[in-house]
Every structure is written in C-alpha cells, then in structure tokens.
Amino acid sequence: MRLRNRNTRAAYARAVKQFFDWTDKRRLELHEIEATPLPPIEQLGATLPKPTIKQHLAAIRRLFDYLTTGGILDVNLASAVRGPKYVVRRGKTPVLSARGSAQAAGFN
C-alpha cells in the first residue's frame, strides 16, 4: 500500500534511512537484524520528541511489514515494539450562544 501524502512519504523515507544508518554503524546485514533488538526507544527519545519517535516506529513497522510479506524476513520484529505514550490534550471547544451561532452562520 502506497502512502498518498507526500510529506508522510518523505518523513518515512528519512526514518528508514536513519534506521539503516543505525544498522550500518553496527555492521548488521539484513538477515542479522532478525536476531538483533531494534534501537532502544530511550536512545531515540534522547534526541527526538515523542510524536517523531512514534512516526519513526510506524515507518520501521511498515518497512518490516513489507519485508515479511515479501518473504525476505521471517518475522516482523517491529510489530512488537511499542512507542512512547503521547496524548494531546486541548481545551474544550467554546460553546456559542444562539446569537453567536447565527452570526457565525451569517444569519444576521
């Protein structure tokens, strides 16, 4: 399945590149990744905000999904990796009065 959003595709590409840079530093081949734990979340969290970490993990999960469904790897290691909890809390939407609603809708 192809990602339709160009910005998401670019972000996923950067995340996958960083992942492969990480494997290159450790001189890991593709078949060796199965036996090696993925980069610790704490290591990513030291430099990146939580939403970015979650996006990186989504990209890596998608990569491993592709590799397992294509028969290149036996197991999707990334499917078990959990990202940091991140909840966005916003204030409540203000309730408009009947008059304010009519003004917003242009019924003056």
N, CA, C and O atoms as a DFTB+ gen file, in Angstrom:
432 C
 N C O
     1  1       0.833      -1.170       0.000
     2  2       0.000       0.000       0.000
     3  2       0.885       1.243       0.000
     4  3       1.806       1.362       0.808
     5  1       0.607       2.130      -0.879
     6  2       1.419       3.334      -1.020
     7  2       0.863       4.470      -0.164
     8  3      -0.349       4.649      -0.052
     9  1       1.765       5.221       0.428
    10  2       1.352       6.390       1.203
    11  2       1.010       7.519       0.242
    12  3       1.816       7.879      -0.616
    13  1      -0.172       8.068       0.387
    14  2      -0.600       9.104      -0.549
    15  2       0.003      10.464      -0.226
    16  3       0.274      11.258      -1.127
    17  1       0.212      10.731       1.059
    18  2       0.701      12.045       1.450
    19  2       2.207      12.153       1.202
    20  3       2.993      11.361       1.722
    21  1       2.588      13.133       0.411
    22  2       3.995      13.317       0.040
    23  2       4.876      13.591       1.265
    24  3       5.995      13.084       1.344
    25  1       4.385      14.378       2.206
    26  2       5.174      14.704       3.394
    27  2       5.384      13.483       4.283
    28  3       6.459      13.300       4.854
    29  1       4.357      12.654       4.395
    30  2       4.493      11.425       5.181
    31  2       5.485      10.484       4.512
    32  3       6.317       9.876       5.185
    33  1       5.400      10.364       3.196
    34  2       6.375       9.524       2.473
    35  2       7.798       9.998       2.723
    36  3       8.695       9.185       2.947
    37  1       8.008      11.313       2.685
    38  2       9.350      11.866       2.912
    39  2       9.811      11.607       4.345
    40  3      10.972      11.264       4.571
    41  1       8.908      11.771       5.310
    42  2       9.264      11.527       6.713
    43  2       9.592      10.051       6.933
    44  3      10.546       9.728       7.641
    45  1       8.812       9.159       6.335
    46  2       9.084       7.727       6.457
    47  2      10.421       7.384       5.806
    48  3      11.176       6.569       6.336
    49  1      10.716       7.992       4.676
    50  2      11.994       7.731       3.998
    51  2      13.165       8.155       4.888
    52  3      14.166       7.444       4.986
    53  1      13.033       9.313       5.533
    54  2      14.098       9.761       6.444
    55  2      14.254       8.799       7.621
    56  3      15.372       8.477       8.024
    57  1      13.133       8.347       8.165
    58  2      13.174       7.428       9.305
    59  2      13.826       6.104       8.921
    60  3      14.634       5.565       9.678
    61  1      13.481       5.582       7.756
    62  2      14.068       4.317       7.298
    63  2      15.555       4.502       7.026
    64  3      16.354       3.612       7.319
    65  1      15.932       5.645       6.470
    66  2      17.351       5.909       6.238
    67  2      18.112       5.942       7.560
    68  3      19.199       5.374       7.669
    69  1      17.539       6.610       8.566
    70  2      18.191       6.653       9.878
    71  2      18.309       5.252      10.473
    72  3      19.310       4.925      11.110
    73  1      17.285       4.428      10.264
    74  2      17.333       3.052      10.760
    75  2      18.466       2.286      10.086
    76  3      19.226       1.581      10.749
    77  1      18.577       2.426       8.770
    78  2      19.653       1.720       8.067
    79  2      21.022       2.310       8.393
    80  3      22.016       1.585       8.373
    81  1      21.099       3.600       8.692
    82  2      22.360       4.170       9.183
    83  2      22.744       3.509      10.503
    84  3      23.913       3.211      10.747
    85  1      21.731       3.285      11.357
    86  2      21.963       2.622      12.646
    87  2      22.484       1.204      12.425
    88  3      23.408       0.773      13.114
    89  1      21.898       0.470      11.466
    90  2      22.365      -0.892      11.197
    91  2      23.756      -0.886      10.575
    92  3      24.569      -1.766      10.863
    93  1      24.038       0.105       9.718
    94  2      25.370       0.204       9.111
    95  2      26.447       0.444      10.161
    96  3      27.532      -0.133      10.086
    97  1      26.148       1.298      11.141
    98  2      27.118       1.565      12.213
    99  2      27.490       0.283      12.938
   100  3      28.633       0.104      13.359
   101  1      26.522      -0.600      13.080
   102  2      26.745      -1.855      13.794
   103  2      27.143      -2.989      12.847
   104  3      27.309      -4.134      13.270
   105  1      27.294      -2.658      11.567
   106  2      27.683      -3.619      10.532
   107  2      26.762      -4.836      10.490
   108  3      27.205      -5.981      10.405
   109  1      25.463      -4.541      10.551
   110  2      24.473      -5.605      10.510
   111  2      23.977      -5.801       9.087
   112  3      23.692      -4.836       8.377
   113  1      23.878      -7.041       8.685
   114  2      23.262      -7.388       7.407
   115  2      21.774      -7.583       7.645
   116  3      21.338      -7.726       8.787
   117  1      20.999      -7.591       6.580
   118  2      19.552      -7.693       6.697
   119  2      19.127      -8.946       7.462
   120  3      18.236      -8.873       8.309
   121  1      19.745     -10.088       7.179
   122  2      19.369     -11.325       7.871
   123  2      19.765     -11.314       9.339
   124  3      19.193     -12.059      10.134
   125  1      20.741     -10.478       9.717
   126  2      21.173     -10.392      11.115
   127  2      20.249      -9.511      11.948
   128  3      20.249      -9.602      13.176
   129  1      19.472      -8.671      11.301
   130  2      18.583      -7.763      12.030
   131  2      17.543      -8.554      12.801
   132  3      17.100      -8.120      13.865
   133  1      17.143      -9.718      12.278
   134  2      16.134     -10.536      12.946
   135  2      16.564     -10.924      14.356
   136  3      15.726     -11.014      15.252
   137  1      17.850     -11.153      14.563
   138  2      18.336     -11.597      15.872
   139  2      18.802     -10.430      16.747
   140  3      19.193     -10.640      17.895
   141  1      18.765      -9.224      16.225
   142  2      19.253      -8.063      16.954
   143  2      18.069      -7.199      17.382
   144  3      17.184      -6.926      16.572
   145  1      18.040      -6.769      18.635
   146  2      16.942      -5.900      19.039
   147  2      16.985      -4.571      18.292
   148  3      18.056      -4.080      17.934
   149  1      15.823      -4.005      18.065
   150  2      15.748      -2.702      17.409
   151  2      16.314      -1.642      18.333
   152  3      16.446      -1.883      19.533
   153  1      16.654      -0.460      17.797
   154  2      17.239       0.565      18.651
   155  2      16.331       0.869      19.823
   156  3      15.120       1.009      19.655
   157  1      16.908       0.971      21.011
   158  2      16.072       1.238      22.173
   159  2      15.328       2.561      22.031
   160  3      15.856       3.545      21.512
   161  1      14.101       2.554      22.503
   162  2      13.273       3.748      22.437
   163  2      13.920       4.881      23.236
   164  3      13.830       6.049      22.858
   165  1      14.562       4.528      24.324
   166  2      15.212       5.554      25.144
   167  2      16.294       6.285      24.345
   168  3      16.493       7.489      24.507
   169  1      16.986       5.541      23.482
   170  2      18.043       6.131      22.665
   171  2      17.442       7.140      21.689
   172  3      17.991       8.226      21.503
   173  1      16.327       6.790      21.071
   174  2      15.659       7.726      20.174
   175  2      15.095       8.906      20.952
   176  3      15.164      10.049      20.499
   177  1      14.534       8.622      22.133
   178  2      13.889       9.651      22.933
   179  2      14.836      10.710      23.460
   180  3      14.403      11.798      23.841
   181  1      16.110      10.406      23.486
   182  2      17.077      11.383      23.982
   183  2      17.219      12.567      23.035
   184  3      17.606      13.659      23.452
   185  1      16.907      12.350      21.764
   186  2      17.118      13.415      20.786
   187  2      15.852      13.843      20.055
   188  3      15.839      14.900      19.424
   189  1      14.788      13.047      20.125
   190  2      13.603      13.330      19.329
   191  2      12.361      13.473      20.207
   192  3      12.261      12.825      21.248
   193  1      11.415      14.319      19.792
   194  2      10.147      14.405      20.533
   195  2       9.314      13.147      20.329
   196  3       9.505      12.426      19.349
   197  1       8.379      12.877      21.260
   198  2       7.582      11.649      21.225
   199  2       6.813      11.441      19.914
   200  3       6.806      10.322      19.400
   201  1       6.163      12.475      19.349
   202  2       5.456      12.229      18.087
   203  2       6.393      11.782      16.959
   204  3       6.005      10.977      16.113
   205  1       7.608      12.297      16.948
   206  2       8.578      11.906      15.917
   207  2       8.997      10.464      16.115
   208  3       9.139       9.718      15.146
   209  1       9.197      10.063      17.369
   210  2       9.561       8.671      17.655
   211  2       8.450       7.740      17.178
   212  3       8.717       6.707      16.565
   213  1       7.207       8.113      17.462
   214  2       6.081       7.292      17.032
   215  2       6.024       7.186      15.507
   216  3       5.712       6.125      14.965
   217  1       6.323       8.276      14.827
   218  2       6.326       8.251      13.363
   219  2       7.463       7.370      12.841
   220  3       7.274       6.613      11.889
   221  1       8.638       7.467      13.458
   222  2       9.770       6.630      13.055
   223  2       9.432       5.147      13.230
   224  3       9.721       4.321      12.364
   225  1       8.815       4.830      14.370
   226  2       8.448       3.437      14.597
   227  2       7.402       2.964      13.592
   228  3       7.434       1.812      13.157
   229  1       6.483       3.839      13.225
   230  2       5.490       3.481      12.210
   231  2       6.172       3.186      10.880
   232  3       5.800       2.244      10.181
   233  1       7.157       3.982      10.538
   234  2       7.889       3.765       9.285
   235  2       8.655       2.445       9.323
   236  3       8.663       1.697       8.345
   237  1       9.293       2.167      10.448
   238  2      10.063       0.922      10.581
   239  2       9.128      -0.282      10.573
   240  3       9.438      -1.311       9.973
   241  1       7.976      -0.148      11.244
   242  2       6.988      -1.232      11.212
   243  2       6.543      -1.512       9.785
   244  3       6.422      -2.664       9.369
   245  1       6.304      -0.451       9.054
   246  2       5.847      -0.598       7.667
   247  2       6.934      -1.259       6.810
   248  3       6.636      -2.101       5.963
   249  1       8.196      -0.872       7.035
   250  2       9.312      -1.486       6.318
   251  2       9.366      -2.983       6.606
   252  3       9.456      -3.790       5.680
   253  1       9.311      -3.364       7.898
   254  2       9.377      -4.772       8.260
   255  2       8.147      -5.531       7.773
   256  3       8.240      -6.709       7.428
   257  1       7.005      -4.867       7.745
   258  2       5.801      -5.477       7.170
   259  2       6.049      -5.856       5.715
   260  3       5.742      -6.968       5.284
   261  1       6.607      -4.915       4.974
   262  2       6.917      -5.134       3.560
   263  2       7.902      -6.292       3.394
   264  3       7.744      -7.140       2.515
   265  1       8.925      -6.309       4.261
   266  2       9.951      -7.345       4.152
   267  2       9.408      -8.722       4.530
   268  3       9.823      -9.725       3.949
   269  1       8.487      -8.788       5.492
   270  2       7.938     -10.093       5.872
   271  2       6.896     -10.575       4.873
   272  3       6.869     -11.761       4.545
   273  1       6.039      -9.690       4.383
   274  2       5.042     -10.128       3.401
   275  2       5.702     -10.480       2.071
   276  3       5.172     -11.287       1.307
   277  1       6.847      -9.881       1.796
   278  2       7.578     -10.201       0.577
   279  2       8.441     -11.437       0.703
   280  3       9.076     -11.849      -0.268
   281  1       8.477     -12.044       1.897
   282  2       9.228     -13.271       2.099
   283  2      10.712     -13.062       2.317
   284  3      11.478     -14.026       2.285
   285  1      11.138     -11.830       2.537
   286  2      12.564     -11.557       2.732
   287  2      12.978     -11.864       4.170
   288  3      14.057     -12.404       4.412
   289  1      12.110     -11.515       5.120
   290  2      12.340     -11.829       6.531
   291  2      11.219     -12.735       7.017
   292  3      10.103     -12.698       6.498
   293  1      11.531     -13.548       8.020
   294  2      10.524     -14.474       8.549
   295  2       9.591     -13.807       9.552
   296  3       8.404     -14.128       9.610
   297  1      10.124     -12.881      10.336
   298  2       9.372     -12.292      11.441
   299  2       9.435     -10.775      11.366
   300  3      10.473     -10.200      11.041
   301  1       8.312     -10.136      11.670
   302  2       8.271      -8.686      11.754
   303  2       8.592      -8.284      13.190
   304  3       7.706      -8.231      14.042
   305  1       9.854      -8.004      13.446
   306  2      10.283      -7.631      14.791
   307  2       9.675      -6.317      15.249
   308  3       9.430      -6.126      16.440
   309  1       9.438      -5.435      14.337
   310  2       8.965      -4.107      14.693
   311  2       7.519      -4.106      15.160
   312  3       7.083      -3.147      15.797
   313  1       6.766      -5.158      14.858
   314  2       5.355      -5.163      15.250
   315  2       5.191      -5.199      16.761
   316  3       4.178      -4.721      17.272
   317  1       6.145      -5.745      17.484
   318  2       6.050      -5.845      18.936
   319  2       6.591      -4.606      19.652
   320  3       6.380      -4.456      20.856
   321  1       7.271      -3.731      18.950
   322  2       7.881      -2.562      19.583
   323  2       6.814      -1.514      19.853
   324  3       6.063      -1.128      18.957
   325  1       6.758      -1.065      21.080
   326  2       5.785      -0.049      21.450
   327  2       6.493       1.289      21.607
   328  3       7.597       1.368      22.146
   329  1       5.848       2.315      21.134
   330  2       6.392       3.657      21.238
   331  2       5.983       4.309      22.544
   332  3       5.231       3.735      23.332
   333  1       6.480       5.503      22.761
   334  2       6.124       6.230      23.979
   335  2       4.669       6.689      23.914
   336  3       4.126       6.951      22.841
   337  1       4.065       6.778      25.076
   338  2       2.681       7.248      25.124
   339  2       2.682       8.753      24.925
   340  3       3.454       9.477      25.555
   341  1       1.814       9.210      24.046
   342  2       1.710      10.644      23.778
   343  2       0.247      10.982      23.576
   344  3      -0.388      10.503      22.637
   345  1      -0.278      11.803      24.453
   346  2      -1.679      12.195      24.383
   347  2      -1.738      13.707      24.239
   348  3      -1.121      14.436      25.016
   349  1      -2.477      14.171      23.247
   350  2      -2.658      15.600      23.050
   351  2      -3.922      16.012      23.792
   352  3      -5.005      15.483      23.542
   353  1      -3.769      16.950      24.693
   354  2      -4.923      17.441      25.436
   355  2      -5.130      18.904      25.102
   356  3      -4.233      19.733      25.257
   357  1      -6.295      19.191      24.655
   358  2      -6.641      20.560      24.293
   359  2      -7.821      20.995      25.143
   360  3      -8.548      20.174      25.702
   361  1      -7.991      22.289      25.223
   362  2      -9.149      22.812      25.928
   363  2     -10.423      22.490      25.185
   364  3     -10.399      22.128      24.009
   365  1     -11.534      22.625      25.880
   366  2     -12.820      22.338      25.247
   367  2     -13.159      23.419      24.243
   368  3     -12.786      24.580      24.411
   369  1     -13.851      23.038      23.227
   370  2     -14.311      23.992      22.223
   371  2     -15.361      24.884      22.877
   372  3     -16.287      24.374      23.508
   373  1     -15.240      26.191      22.744
   374  2     -16.222      27.069      23.380
   375  2     -17.605      26.886      22.756
   376  3     -17.744      26.716      21.545
   377  1     -18.609      26.925      23.607
   378  2     -19.978      26.781      23.148
   379  2     -20.505      28.163      22.788
   380  3     -20.430      29.098      23.585
   381  1     -21.033      28.278      21.587
   382  2     -21.580      29.548      21.140
   383  2     -23.027      29.684      21.590
   384  3     -23.770      28.705      21.657
   385  1     -23.400      30.888      21.890
   386  2     -24.803      31.145      22.195
   387  2     -25.589      31.100      20.886
   388  3     -25.008      31.019      19.803
   389  1     -26.918      31.154      20.999
   390  2     -27.757      31.141      19.795
   391  2     -27.418      32.326      18.906
   392  3     -27.369      32.193      17.683
   393  1     -27.187      33.475      19.509
   394  2     -26.845      34.678      18.743
   395  2     -25.478      34.522      18.070
   396  3     -25.308      34.881      16.905
   397  1     -24.507      33.986      18.813
   398  2     -23.171      33.768      18.260
   399  2     -23.193      32.768      17.116
   400  3     -22.470      32.931      16.133
   401  1     -24.029      31.720      17.239
   402  2     -24.173      30.736      16.172
   403  2     -24.756      31.371      14.924
   404  3     -24.311      31.097      13.809
   405  1     -25.754      32.220      15.120
   406  2     -26.390      32.879      13.976
   407  2     -25.399      33.813      13.292
   408  3     -25.385      33.904      12.064
   409  1     -24.574      34.506      14.068
   410  2     -23.571      35.404      13.491
   411  2     -22.529      34.602      12.721
   412  3     -22.132      34.995      11.624
   413  1     -22.082      33.476      13.286
   414  2     -21.082      32.654      12.619
   415  2     -21.612      32.093      11.304
   416  3     -20.866      31.950      10.336
   417  1     -22.908      31.777      11.276
   418  2     -23.509      31.216      10.082
   419  2     -23.915      32.295       9.069
   420  3     -24.275      31.987       7.933
   421  1     -23.853      33.551       9.493
   422  2     -24.185      34.653       8.580
   423  2     -25.675      34.966       8.505
   424  3     -26.148      35.520       7.512
   425  1     -26.421      34.607       9.564
   426  2     -27.852      34.868       9.578
   427  2     -28.200      36.129      10.365
   428  3     -29.155      36.122      11.141
   429  1     -27.464      37.183      10.184
   430  2     -27.729      38.436      10.910
   431  2     -28.827      39.207      10.255
   432  3     -29.188      40.286      10.724
